[in-house]
Amino acid sequence: MKKISSALTLLFTGGVLFLGAALGLFLPDREYSAAERRRLAELPALSADSVGSGSFMDGAETYLQDQFPFREAFRQIKSLVATEVFGQKDVHGIYVAEGYAAKLDYPLDTASVDYAAGRFGAVYETLLKDSGCRVWLSVIPDKNQFLAPENGYPCLDFTKLVSRLSGQMPYASLIDISPYLELSDYYRTDIHWRQERLADVAAALAEAMGTKLSGTYRQKAAADSFSGVYRGQSALPMEPEKLNFLEADYLEHCRVYDYETDREIPVYDLSAAKSADPYGMFLGGSKALLRLENPDAPEDKRLILFRDSFGSSIAPLLAEGYREIILADIRYITPAALGELVDFEGRDVLFLYSEAVLNNSETIK
């Protein structure tokens, strides 16, 4: 009986693989996986060198996996079997608890925090030290801090991370925003925080830097079916959620200049809300250097915001108190290049980074 069962399993598996391979011969290759937000592999070139080195077989294996028919359905079945049948607690490091998906990021990588501190220190020494700037630091906790301990998952020591980083940045005053955040301030299917929940966070940052915000906003919907990066990476079934944004009178007059493309872009690109990267609707997503101008600001105050992707959604709220905000992402631009493009004299400066980037800081230049 055991031999028959094994033979049937082998026959079924072989049949599925044969059918998939046969269908793959007739179906066009896909260039991009919207769920995983990445380009799919192409069939490698066949040559004597590629065969001899083994690169052709490696590339062909990746290609067949990426282009296998009904790949997304099989990914979801695999994830469900792993979690529901075999009791696996996570898929590719992503777990779901209380209806929220989060990525395990543990333990605290002190070397990574030290590296980030070193890069921020280089920015201070070369661009800020003699410029008369006032400098602040704030760290954005990951949703793991509000989700993992209560559900039996490990998370890094956030207090230790902040203490270690701030201890190496004596030139920056620490602004603690963690008391203003809770689990519902984050998307269920994505890593990022929800802009419509950030009024109190923005107000706390502004007040610490000597600026006042009115907090008067109008919430609007950008998309009704936002599926974040965690849903796609894990292939676990999760209901899409709403993608909202905040409008205000002053934002109608704001202008955003993108140094990369040498053109103006909108504060909110609503067409991007239905793209492969919906969170990119906020200030164009991942950009090396932006200038956000608010001609209605009550004072001629200017802010340099060193940030990661989380900064894209909170900067429009901070703009109420600043005539100009420069958003610099030093994962994509070097401090040396910044010094040639940006005037730092007498500016307010805020280092605002997420826990996830600081614990995986190798991309910071």
C-alpha positions in Angstrom: 0.0 0.0 0.0 2.8 2.4 0.8 4.5 1.6 -2.5 1.3 2.4 -4.4 0.8 5.7 -2.5 4.4 6.7 -3.3 3.9 5.8 -6.9 0.7 7.8 -7.2 2.3 10.8 -5.6 5.3 10.6 -8.0 3.0 10.1 -10.9 0.8 13.1 -9.9 3.8 15.3 -9.3 5.4 14.3 -12.6 2.1 14.9 -14.4 1.8 18.4 -13.0 5.4 19.2 -14.0 5.0 17.8 -17.5 1.7 19.6 -18.1 3.2 22.9 -16.8 6.3 22.5 -19.0 4.1 21.7 -22.0 1.9 24.7 -21.4 5.0 26.9 -20.9 6.0 26.2 -24.5 2.9 27.9 -25.8 2.3 30.7 -23.3 4.3 34.0 -23.6 6.9 34.7 -21.0 5.9 37.3 -18.3 8.3 40.1 -17.7 7.2 41.2 -14.2 5.5 39.7 -11.1 3.2 42.3 -9.6 2.7 40.3 -6.5 6.5 40.0 -5.8 7.3 43.4 -7.3 10.3 42.1 -9.3 11.3 41.3 -12.8 11.0 37.6 -13.8 13.9 35.6 -15.2 14.5 35.4 -19.0 15.7 32.3 -20.8 19.5 32.5 -20.7 21.5 32.4 -23.9 22.8 28.9 -24.9 26.5 28.7 -25.7 29.4 26.4 -25.1 30.8 28.8 -22.4 27.5 29.0 -20.5 27.0 25.3 -20.6 30.6 24.6 -19.6 30.5 27.0 -16.7 27.1 25.8 -15.5 25.6 29.3 -15.7 23.1 28.1 -18.4 21.6 25.4 -16.2 21.4 27.7 -13.2 19.7 30.4 -15.3 17.4 27.9 -17.0 16.3 26.5 -13.6 15.4 30.1 -12.4 13.7 30.8 -15.7 11.5 27.7 -15.5 10.5 28.5 -11.9 9.6 32.1 -12.7 7.7 31.3 -15.9 5.9 28.2 -14.7 2.2 28.5 -15.7 -0.2 29.4 -12.8 2.8 30.2 -10.7 0.9 32.5 -8.4 -1.7 29.9 -7.6 1.0 27.3 -6.8 2.8 29.8 -4.6 -0.4 30.4 -2.6 -1.1 26.7 -2.3 2.4 26.1 -1.1 2.2 28.9 1.5 -1.2 27.6 2.8 0.0 24.0 3.1 3.1 25.2 5.0 1.2 27.3 7.5 -2.2 25.5 7.8 -1.2 21.8 7.3 2.4 21.7 8.6 2.0 24.5 11.2 4.9 26.6 9.9 4.9 29.9 11.7 6.1 32.0 8.8 6.7 32.0 5.1 10.0 33.5 3.8 10.3 35.2 7.2 6.8 36.8 7.0 4.1 35.9 9.5 0.5 36.9 10.0 -1.0 37.7 13.4 -4.1 39.7 14.3 -4.8 40.2 10.6 -1.4 42.0 10.1 1.5 40.6 8.1 5.0 41.5 9.4 8.6 40.4 8.6 10.8 38.8 11.2 13.9 41.0 11.7 15.8 39.6 14.7 18.1 39.9 16.5 19.5 43.5 16.7 22.4 43.8 14.3 24.7 46.1 16.3 27.2 46.2 13.5 24.6 47.5 11.1 23.5 50.2 13.6 27.1 51.2 14.0 27.6 51.4 10.3 24.5 53.7 9.9 25.8 55.9 12.8 29.1 56.1 11.0 27.5 57.2 7.7 25.4 59.8 9.5 28.5 61.0 11.3 30.2 61.4 7.9 27.3 63.5 6.7 27.6 65.7 9.9 31.3 66.1 9.6 31.3 67.0 5.9 28.1 68.9 5.5 26.6 70.0 8.8 29.3 70.6 11.4 30.2 74.2 10.4 26.9 75.2 8.8 25.0 76.4 11.9 22.4 73.6 11.5 20.1 72.3 14.3 20.1 68.6 14.1 17.6 66.0 15.3 17.2 62.2 15.2 14.1 60.1 15.2 13.7 56.3 14.7 10.5 54.8 13.4 9.6 51.5 15.1 8.6 48.6 12.9 5.1 47.1 13.4 6.9 44.1 14.9 7.2 46.1 18.1 3.4 46.2 18.5 2.7 42.7 17.1 5.5 40.2 17.7 5.7 39.9 21.5 2.0 39.5 22.0 1.9 36.7 19.4 4.9 34.7 20.4 7.3 36.0 17.7 10.8 37.5 18.4 11.6 41.1 17.7 14.7 43.2 18.2 15.3 45.4 21.2 14.1 48.8 19.9 15.2 50.7 23.0 18.7 49.3 22.6 18.8 50.2 18.9 17.8 53.8 19.6 20.2 54.1 22.5 23.1 52.7 20.5 22.4 54.9 17.5 21.8 58.2 19.5 24.8 57.5 21.7 27.0 57.8 18.6 25.2 60.9 17.4 25.9 63.5 20.2 25.3 66.3 17.7 21.6 65.3 17.2 18.7 65.8 19.7 16.6 62.6 19.9 12.8 62.9 19.2 10.9 59.8 20.5 7.8 59.2 18.4 7.1 55.7 19.5 4.5 56.9 22.1 2.4 58.3 19.2 2.4 55.0 17.3 0.4 51.8 17.6 -0.3 48.7 15.4 -3.3 50.3 13.6 -1.0 53.1 12.3 0.6 50.6 9.9 -0.8 48.9 6.8 -1.9 45.3 7.3 -0.2 43.9 4.2 2.8 46.3 4.0 5.8 47.5 6.0 4.9 51.2 5.8 2.8 53.4 8.1 -0.5 55.0 7.1 -0.4 58.7 6.3 -3.9 59.3 7.5 -2.8 58.1 11.0 0.3 60.3 11.2 -1.1 63.8 12.2 0.0 63.4 15.8 3.4 62.0 14.8 4.0 65.0 12.5 2.9 67.4 15.2 5.3 65.9 17.7 8.2 66.1 15.3 7.3 69.7 14.3 6.9 70.8 17.9 10.3 69.3 18.9 11.9 71.3 16.1 10.2 74.5 17.1 7.4 74.5 14.5 3.6 74.3 14.8 1.2 72.4 12.6 -2.6 73.1 12.5 -3.4 69.4 12.0 -6.3 70.3 9.7 -6.5 67.7 6.9 -9.1 66.1 4.7 -8.8 62.4 4.2 -9.3 61.0 0.7 -9.1 57.6 -0.9 -6.5 56.8 -3.5 -7.3 53.1 -4.0 -9.7 50.6 -2.5 -7.6 47.5 -3.2 -4.1 48.2 -2.0 -2.0 45.0 -1.5 1.3 45.6 0.2 4.7 43.9 -0.4 4.2 41.4 2.4 1.1 39.9 0.8 3.0 39.4 -2.4 6.2 38.1 -0.9 4.5 35.5 1.3 1.7 34.5 -1.1 -0.5 34.2 1.9 -4.2 35.2 1.3 -5.0 38.6 2.8 -7.8 41.0 1.9 -6.7 44.1 0.1 -7.0 47.4 2.1 -7.7 51.0 1.4 -4.9 53.4 0.5 -5.8 56.9 1.8 -4.0 60.2 1.8 -4.4 63.6 3.5 -5.2 66.8 1.7 -4.9 70.4 3.1 -5.2 73.9 1.7 -1.5 74.6 1.8 -0.7 71.3 -0.1 -2.7 72.6 -3.1 0.1 75.3 -3.6 3.1 73.1 -2.8 5.5 72.3 -5.6 7.9 69.3 -5.7 11.1 69.3 -7.8 12.8 66.0 -8.6 16.6 66.4 -9.0 16.9 63.0 -10.8 14.5 63.9 -13.6 15.0 67.7 -13.5 11.2 68.2 -13.5 8.3 68.8 -11.1 6.3 66.0 -9.8 3.0 66.0 -7.8 2.8 65.7 -4.1 0.5 62.8 -4.6 0.6 60.8 -7.9 -2.8 59.1 -7.8 -2.0 57.1 -11.0 0.7 55.4 -9.0 -1.8 54.2 -6.4 -2.9 51.6 -9.0 0.6 50.7 -10.1 2.9 47.9 -9.1 4.2 50.1 -6.2 1.1 51.9 -4.8 3.0 53.5 -1.9 5.0 55.3 -4.6 2.1 57.7 -4.9 3.7 59.7 -2.0 6.3 62.1 -3.5 7.1 59.6 -6.3 8.3 56.8 -4.0 12.0 56.0 -3.8 13.9 59.2 -4.9 17.4 60.3 -4.2 16.8 64.0 -3.8 13.6 66.1 -3.8 12.7 69.7 -3.0 9.3 70.3 -1.5 8.3 74.0 -1.5 5.4 75.5 0.4 4.9 79.2 -0.4 2.2 79.5 2.2 4.5 78.6 5.1 4.1 81.2 7.9 7.9 81.5 8.4 10.9 81.2 6.1 12.1 78.0 7.8 13.9 75.3 5.9 14.4 71.6 6.7 16.8 69.0 5.4 15.2 65.5 5.9 17.5 62.5 5.6 15.1 59.7 5.2 14.1 56.3 3.8 10.7 55.5 2.2 8.7 56.2 5.3 9.6 59.9 4.9 7.7 60.2 1.7 4.3 60.1 3.4 5.1 62.3 6.5 7.0 65.1 4.6 3.8 66.6 3.1 2.5 67.0 6.7 5.7 68.6 7.9 5.6 71.0 5.0 2.9 73.1 6.6 5.6 74.5 8.9 8.4 74.9 6.4 9.0 77.1 3.3 11.2 74.3 1.9 12.0 70.7 2.7 14.9 68.9 1.0 14.4 65.1 1.1 17.6 63.3 0.8 17.9 59.5 0.6 21.6 58.6 1.0 20.9 55.1 -0.1 20.8 56.5 -3.6 23.0 59.6 -3.5 26.4 60.2 -1.8 26.9 63.0 0.7 29.6 64.4 -1.6 27.0 64.9 -4.3 24.6 66.4 -1.8 27.1 69.1 -0.9 27.2 70.3 -4.5 23.4 70.5 -4.8 22.0 71.6 -1.4 22.7 74.7 0.8 22.9 73.5 4.4 23.6 76.9 6.0 21.4 77.5 9.0 18.9 74.7 8.2 17.0 72.4 10.5 18.1 68.8 9.9 16.2 65.7 10.8 17.5 62.1 10.4 14.3 60.1 10.2 14.9 56.4 9.6 12.9 53.2 10.1 14.0 50.4 12.4 14.2 48.0 9.4 16.7 50.2 7.4 18.9 50.8 10.5 19.1 47.0 11.2 19.9 46.4 7.5 21.9 49.5 6.7 24.4 48.2 4.1 22.6 50.2 1.4 23.4 53.6 3.1 26.2 55.3 1.2 
